[in-house]
Amino acid sequence: MNKIRYIAILLLSLCGTIVYAEPKVKTGIEVLIEQDFAPLAGKRVGLITNPTGVDSQLRSTIDILHEARNVNLVALFAPEHGVRGNVYAGDKVNSSTDSKTGIPVHSLYGKSRKPTAAMLKGIDVLVYDIQDIGCRSYTFISTMGLAMQAAAEQGIEFMVLDRPNPLGGYRVEGCPVEDGFTSFVSQYAIPYIYGLTCGELAQLLTDERMIGPQACKLTVVAMKGWSRDMDYDETGLPWVLPSPHIPEPISAYYYPLSGIAGELGTISIGVGYTMPFQLFAAEWIDAEQLAQRLNSLNLPGLAFRPIHYTPFYAMGKGTRLQGVQVHITDRDRATLSEVQFYVIQELASLYPQHKVFDQAEQSRLNMVDKVCGTSQIRQLFTRRYRWEDARDYWNKGVGAFKQLSRKYYIYL
């Protein structure tokens, strides 16, 4: 940075104005601003967004479109957590009026998770701007796909303002959802980790007719400067947490690493403490013993450290727990979604009286099957509590999906 620019930024900072460095990547909303919102001119616009829908200066997409002279923003649509992020995880979102803009807000996480014809009445284009984390069970892509389906049925254009996949554009893990296991946490027959941006995924969903027989009139406002091998930190973009337990970009790596195990309700994965999704712990675990066993597996790109902690809320609240913290030492080499199964495997070997699947309630097991997109992973794994018994099934659709998804790459 040259001296004059540095002094200017310093002076502005002292005056109370925050100035951010120019990011390497321009998201879809930034590109739309560059285009002077031409793709939306003369159209009545509905917007699906949440607090992650911001430009590089952290201005909300809601406010940007509302203030644009040639954009007629007429409705907002709220996914899980709400458009302003004021609803807790899993809580019902109510339809309301946005207090800042006075624009009506339709809930997509309440009675209906798909926009109704009444909600879409008077809308010409439905815009989607939400930061994804690249994992199928994270509900925002389910919202996107169902909204695309509704738009297709009503003959309305659908526009995705694209954003980076924080897991990059190559990582694919986990079997596609099987018949009978479709749910809001596994809405489409894609792998658990799918290696596409939202814009790329949207194109795949409509072209492969995963949203139904009617194709969606889709426009993707592509990013500038993003490449498939980028970590989020390399983009230069600010991170806004898409949900309370994804506070940093690295959290996106930990979510698929432990989230399935977390559904069991029998071990803590750090939710309720300061490191959500990074931990595996319980009262009955010996931290040193478990860390030693896991490190002896020599899992690529991973290391395990003994840890003791007391959760502030959620499972184990107020109880002294011990277990391991997972450290991702090489993001490119680590296979994320398998970690939780190796942890459970070693726990079953060390503490056979505490086999965590056997101790889980049936409703929890049903949820695990929904998240996995099949019951086969649970059934194969729990025969002997050995991951090798389920690994091939977990990976069975990965190669085919990688080949299919290349057709939809927008970025190299």
C-alpha positions in Angstrom: 0.0 0.0 0.0 1.5 3.4 -0.9 2.0 6.0 1.8 -0.6 8.5 0.6 -3.4 5.8 0.5 -2.3 4.5 3.9 -2.5 8.0 5.4 -6.0 8.6 3.8 -7.3 5.3 5.3 -5.8 6.2 8.7 -7.5 9.6 8.7 -10.8 8.2 7.6 -10.6 5.6 10.3 -9.9 8.2 12.9 -13.0 10.1 11.7 -15.1 7.0 12.4 -15.5 5.8 8.8 -14.4 2.2 8.2 -12.7 1.6 4.9 -12.0 -1.9 3.6 -9.2 -2.9 1.2 -10.3 -3.7 -2.3 -11.1 -7.5 -2.4 -9.7 -9.8 -5.0 -13.2 -11.2 -5.7 -16.3 -9.3 -6.7 -19.5 -11.1 -5.7 -22.7 -11.1 -7.7 -24.1 -8.0 -5.9 -20.9 -6.1 -6.7 -21.1 -7.0 -10.3 -24.8 -6.1 -10.4 -23.9 -2.6 -9.0 -21.2 -2.3 -11.7 -24.0 -3.0 -14.3 -26.1 -0.2 -12.7 -28.7 -2.9 -12.0 -29.6 -3.2 -15.7 -30.8 -6.8 -15.4 -33.4 -5.6 -12.9 -34.5 -2.4 -14.6 -38.3 -2.1 -15.1 -39.0 -5.3 -13.1 -40.7 -5.8 -9.8 -38.2 -7.6 -7.6 -38.5 -10.1 -4.8 -35.3 -10.8 -2.8 -34.4 -13.9 -0.8 -31.5 -13.0 1.5 -30.2 -12.9 5.0 -27.3 -10.9 6.8 -24.7 -12.6 4.5 -26.2 -10.7 1.5 -23.8 -7.7 1.6 -21.3 -6.0 -0.6 -17.6 -5.6 0.2 -18.4 -2.6 2.4 -20.9 -4.7 4.4 -23.9 -2.8 3.0 -27.0 -5.1 2.9 -28.3 -6.2 -0.5 -31.7 -5.3 0.9 -30.7 -1.7 1.4 -28.7 -1.5 -1.9 -31.6 -2.7 -4.0 -34.1 -0.6 -2.0 -32.1 2.6 -2.6 -31.2 1.9 -6.2 -33.0 4.5 -8.4 -33.9 1.9 -11.1 -34.8 -1.0 -8.9 -38.4 -1.7 -7.7 -37.9 -4.0 -4.6 -41.4 -5.1 -3.7 -40.9 -8.1 -1.4 -38.4 -9.9 0.8 -38.3 -13.7 1.5 -36.9 -15.0 4.8 -35.0 -18.3 5.0 -34.0 -19.9 8.3 -32.8 -17.2 10.8 -34.7 -14.5 9.0 -33.7 -11.7 6.5 -31.9 -9.7 9.2 -30.6 -12.7 11.2 -32.8 -12.2 14.2 -34.2 -15.7 14.5 -32.4 -18.6 16.3 -31.5 -21.8 14.5 -34.5 -24.0 13.9 -37.0 -21.5 15.2 -40.0 -20.7 13.0 -39.7 -17.5 11.0 -42.9 -15.4 10.8 -44.0 -13.2 7.9 -43.7 -9.6 8.8 -42.6 -6.2 7.6 -39.0 -5.2 7.4 -38.7 -2.4 10.0 -35.9 -0.5 8.0 -37.5 -0.4 4.6 -41.2 -1.1 5.2 -41.1 -3.9 2.6 -43.2 -7.0 3.4 -41.3 -10.1 4.4 -42.6 -13.6 3.5 -41.4 -16.5 5.6 -39.8 -19.5 3.9 -39.1 -21.2 7.2 -42.6 -21.4 8.7 -45.8 -22.9 7.4 -44.4 -22.9 3.9 -40.8 -23.5 2.8 -41.6 -22.9 -0.8 -43.0 -19.5 -2.0 -46.7 -19.7 -2.7 -48.4 -18.2 -5.7 -49.8 -15.5 -3.5 -46.4 -14.6 -2.2 -45.1 -14.3 -5.8 -48.0 -12.3 -7.2 -46.8 -9.1 -8.7 -43.2 -10.2 -8.9 -41.3 -10.4 -12.2 -37.9 -11.6 -10.9 -36.9 -13.4 -7.7 -33.3 -12.7 -6.6 -31.3 -14.9 -4.4 -28.3 -13.6 -2.4 -27.1 -15.8 0.4 -23.6 -17.0 1.4 -23.6 -20.8 1.3 -21.1 -23.1 3.1 -21.0 -25.9 0.5 -22.7 -28.7 2.5 -26.0 -30.3 1.5 -27.6 -30.3 5.0 -27.2 -26.5 5.4 -30.8 -25.4 4.6 -30.2 -22.4 2.4 -29.7 -24.4 -0.8 -33.0 -26.2 -0.1 -34.7 -22.8 0.1 -33.0 -21.8 -3.2 -34.1 -24.9 -5.0 -37.7 -24.8 -3.8 -37.9 -21.1 -4.7 -36.6 -21.9 -8.2 -39.3 -24.5 -8.5 -42.0 -22.0 -7.5 -40.6 -19.4 -9.9 -40.6 -21.9 -12.7 -44.2 -22.9 -12.0 -45.3 -19.2 -12.0 -43.2 -18.2 -15.1 -41.0 -15.9 -13.0 -37.4 -15.3 -13.7 -34.9 -16.4 -11.0 -31.6 -14.6 -10.5 -28.7 -15.8 -8.3 -26.1 -13.3 -7.2 -23.2 -15.6 -6.9 -20.8 -16.0 -4.0 -17.8 -18.1 -3.2 -18.0 -21.7 -1.9 -15.8 -21.5 1.2 -14.8 -25.2 0.7 -13.5 -24.3 -2.8 -14.8 -25.7 -6.1 -13.3 -29.2 -6.2 -14.2 -31.0 -2.9 -16.9 -33.6 -3.3 -17.8 -36.0 -0.5 -20.7 -38.3 0.4 -23.3 -40.2 -1.5 -26.2 -38.4 -3.2 -29.6 -38.5 -1.5 -31.6 -41.7 -2.2 -35.3 -42.1 -2.8 -37.3 -42.0 0.4 -34.8 -39.8 2.2 -35.6 -36.4 0.7 -36.0 -33.7 3.4 -35.2 -30.1 4.0 -31.7 -31.1 5.1 -31.3 -33.3 2.0 -33.5 -31.8 -0.6 -31.7 -32.8 -3.8 -29.8 -35.9 -5.1 -26.4 -34.3 -4.7 -23.4 -35.3 -2.5 -23.1 -34.2 1.1 -20.3 -31.8 0.0 -20.9 -30.8 -3.7 -18.1 -28.5 -4.8 -20.2 -25.9 -6.6 -21.1 -22.2 -6.0 -24.8 -21.4 -5.6 -25.0 -20.2 -9.1 -23.5 -23.3 -10.5 -25.7 -25.5 -8.3 -28.8 -23.6 -9.5 -27.9 -24.3 -13.1 -27.4 -28.0 -12.3 -30.7 -28.2 -10.4 -32.8 -26.7 -13.3 -31.0 -28.4 -16.2 -31.0 -31.8 -14.5 -34.7 -31.3 -13.6 -34.0 -31.8 -9.9 -36.5 -29.0 -9.1 -39.2 -30.6 -11.2 -40.2 -31.0 -14.9 -40.4 -27.3 -15.6 -37.1 -25.5 -16.3 -36.4 -22.3 -14.4 -35.7 -19.1 -16.3 -32.4 -18.7 -14.5 -29.9 -15.9 -14.6 -26.6 -16.2 -12.7 -24.7 -12.9 -12.0 -21.3 -14.4 -11.9 -18.5 -13.3 -9.6 -15.3 -11.8 -10.9 -11.9 -13.0 -9.7 -12.9 -16.2 -8.0 -11.2 -19.5 -8.9 -12.0 -23.0 -7.7 -8.8 -23.4 -5.7 -9.4 -20.3 -3.5 -9.8 -20.4 0.2 -12.3 -17.8 1.4 -9.5 -16.0 3.2 -7.9 -15.4 -0.2 -10.9 -13.6 -1.6 -10.4 -10.5 0.5 -14.2 -10.5 1.2 -15.5 -9.8 4.7 -17.2 -12.8 6.4 -20.7 -12.4 7.8 -21.8 -15.5 9.8 -24.6 -17.2 7.9 -25.8 -18.8 11.1 -24.8 -18.5 14.8 -22.4 -21.5 14.8 -20.6 -20.6 11.6 -18.7 -17.5 12.9 -15.6 -17.7 10.7 -14.8 -19.1 7.2 -13.0 -22.0 8.7 -16.2 -23.0 10.4 -17.5 -24.1 7.0 -14.8 -26.8 7.0 -15.8 -28.1 10.5 -19.6 -28.2 9.9 -19.4 -31.3 7.6 -16.6 -32.8 9.8 -18.8 -33.2 12.8 -22.4 -32.2 12.0 -23.7 -35.8 11.4 -22.3 -36.9 14.8 -23.9 -33.9 16.4 -27.4 -35.1 15.3 -27.1 -38.1 17.6 -27.3 -36.0 20.8 -24.9 -38.4 22.6 -21.6 -36.5 22.3 -20.8 -32.8 22.3 -19.3 -31.4 19.1 -18.5 -28.0 20.6 -21.9 -26.3 19.9 -22.5 -24.4 23.1 -18.8 -23.7 23.6 -16.4 -21.3 21.8 -15.4 -23.8 19.0 -18.6 -25.1 17.4 -18.2 -28.2 15.2 -14.4 -28.5 16.1 -14.7 -30.8 19.1 -15.8 -34.3 20.2 -16.3 -34.8 23.9 -18.3 -36.4 26.7 -18.0 -37.0 30.5 -16.8 -40.6 30.0 -14.0 -39.9 27.5 -10.3 -39.8 28.4 -9.0 -36.9 26.4 -5.4 -38.1 26.2 -6.4 -41.7 25.3 -8.7 -40.6 22.5 -6.3 -38.1 21.0 -3.6 -40.8 20.9 -5.8 -43.3 19.2 -7.0 -40.8 16.6 -3.5 -39.5 15.8 -2.3 -43.1 15.4 -4.7 -43.4 12.4 -2.5 -40.9 10.5 -5.5 -39.3 8.8 -4.2 -37.0 6.1 -4.3 -33.3 6.9 -5.6 -33.8 10.4 -4.4 -33.7 14.0 -6.2 -34.2 17.3 -5.5 -32.4 20.5 -6.8 -33.4 24.0 -9.2 -30.8 25.4 -11.3 -30.2 28.5 -14.2 -27.8 28.5 -17.6 -26.9 30.0 -20.3 -26.0 27.5 -22.2 -22.7 28.2 -25.4 -24.1 26.6 -26.7 -27.1 24.5 -25.5 -30.6 25.2 -23.4 -31.0 28.3 -24.3 -27.5 29.6 -22.5 -26.8 32.9 -20.8 -30.2 32.8 -17.0 -30.8 32.6 -16.4 -32.7 29.3 -13.2 -34.0 27.8 -12.3 -35.2 24.3 -10.4 -33.9 21.3 -10.2 -30.7 19.3 -9.7 -31.4 15.6 -7.0 -29.4 13.8 -7.1 -29.2 10.0 -3.4 -29.0 9.2 -3.8 -29.4 5.4 -7.2 -28.4 3.9 -6.4 -30.0 0.5 -5.5 -33.4 2.0 -8.2 -33.7 4.7 -11.4 -35.7 4.0 -13.8 -33.8 6.1 -17.0 -35.9 6.4 -15.3 -39.1 7.4 -13.7 -37.6 10.5 -16.8 -38.0 12.7 -17.0 -41.7 11.8 -13.4 -42.4 12.7 -14.0 -40.6 16.0 -17.1 -42.8 16.7 -15.2 -45.9 15.6 -12.4 -45.2 18.1 -14.8 -44.3 20.9 -16.6 -47.7 20.4 -13.3 -49.5 20.6 -12.2 -47.7 23.7 -15.5 -47.5 25.5 -17.8 -50.3 24.2 -20.4 -49.5 26.8 -20.8 -46.1 25.2 -21.5 -46.8 21.6 -23.1 -43.5 20.6 -25.4 -44.8 17.9 -26.8 -47.4 20.3 -27.5 -44.7 22.9 -29.3 -42.3 20.6 -33.0 -41.9 20.5 -34.9 -43.2 17.4 -35.8 -39.7 16.4 -32.1 -38.8 16.4 -31.3 -41.8 14.3 -34.0 -40.8 11.8 -32.4 -37.4 11.6 -29.0 -38.9 10.9 -30.5 -40.9 8.1 -32.0 -37.7 6.6 -28.7 -35.8 6.8 -26.8 -38.8 5.3 -29.5 -39.1 2.6 -29.7 -42.9 3.3 -30.0 -45.3 6.1 -27.3 -47.5 4.7 -24.4 -45.5 6.2 -25.8 -46.0 9.7 -26.7 -49.6 9.2 -23.4 -50.6 7.6 -21.3 -48.7 10.1 -23.0 -49.9 13.2 -22.6 -53.6 12.4 -19.1 -53.5 13.7 -18.5 -49.7 14.3 -15.8 -49.8 11.6 -15.8 -47.0 9.0 -14.3 -49.3 6.4 -17.7 -51.1 6.3 -19.5 -48.0 5.2 -16.8 -46.0 3.4 -17.4 -47.3 -0.1 -21.1 -46.7 0.1 -20.5 -43.1 1.3 -18.2 -42.5 -1.7 -20.2 -44.4 -4.3 -21.7 -41.4 -6.2 -18.7 -39.0 -5.9 -17.0 -39.8 -9.2 -20.2 -39.6 -11.3 -21.2 -36.3 -9.7 -17.8 -34.8 -10.3 -18.1 -35.7 -13.9 -21.7 -34.3 -14.2 -20.9 -31.1 -12.3 -18.1 -30.1 -14.6 -20.7 -29.2 -17.2 -21.9 -26.5 -14.9 -18.6 -24.9 -13.9 -18.7 -21.1 -14.4 -15.3 -20.6 -12.9 -11.9 -22.4 -13.5 
